[in-house]
């Protein structure tokens, strides 16, 4: 019984360490991206624009593309050009 409890504790600790390592790895990658952006930026405006672009998620980009597509289709309908 004691052996199973110790094994369970070791497994739980290993799982937690794996999770913590992955979380810290993601944070390190994010810090690296921000640092690289700061180094490559020429001025503050370019830096803030790049940081905002980094913080966007793929879902945000997809929503922007859908909105642009809808606007383009509406513009084409206003011009009277047939759309497939």
N, C-alpha and C positions, 0 to 999 in steps of 0.2 A: 504494500500500500504506500509506504513512504517513497519507494522507488518511482511509482507512477506519479506521485505528486511532484517529486523533483523533476522528472522528465517533462511534466506539464508546465512547470514553472520555467524551465529552460526553453521550451518551445514558445511559450508566450513572450518571453524576453527576446528571443531571436526574431519573432515576428514584429515586435515593437521596434527593435533596432533596424530591421529592414525598412519598415515604414518611415522611421526617422531619417534614415540615410537617403531614401528617395526624395523626401520632402526637402532636406538640406541641399540635395543635388539640384532640384528645380530652382531653389532660391539662389544658388550659386550661378546657375545659368542665367537667371534674370539679372543678377548683379553684373555679370560679365557683359551682357547685352547693353545695359545702361552705361557701363563704363566705356565700352567701345563706341557707343553713340556719342558720348560726351567728348571723346578724343577726336572723332571724325567730324564733329559739328564745327562750323565756322563761326556761328554766332548763337546767341540765346534763342532767337526765333526758330532757327533750324533745329536746335536741340529739343525745344519743346514740341515741335511738330513731329520729330522722330520718336520721342518718348510716347506721344499720343498714339502714333502708328503701332508701336510695339505693344501697347496695352490693349489694342483691339483684338478681339477673338475671331476665329474663323466664322463663327455664327454672325457676328456683327458685320463682317465683310460680305457674307452671303445676303444679309438683309439689305445692305447698301446696293448690291448688284441687282436685287429684285426691284428695289425702288427705282433705280436708274432705268431698268428695263421697262417698267410700267410707264415712266415718264416719256421714254423714247417712243413707245407704242402710242401713247396719247398724242404726242407731237405729230407722228406720222398720220394718225387719223384726222387731225386738224388740217393737215396739208392735203388730204384727199388721196394719198397714195395707197393702193391696195396692199395689205399685208397678208402673207401666207399664214 
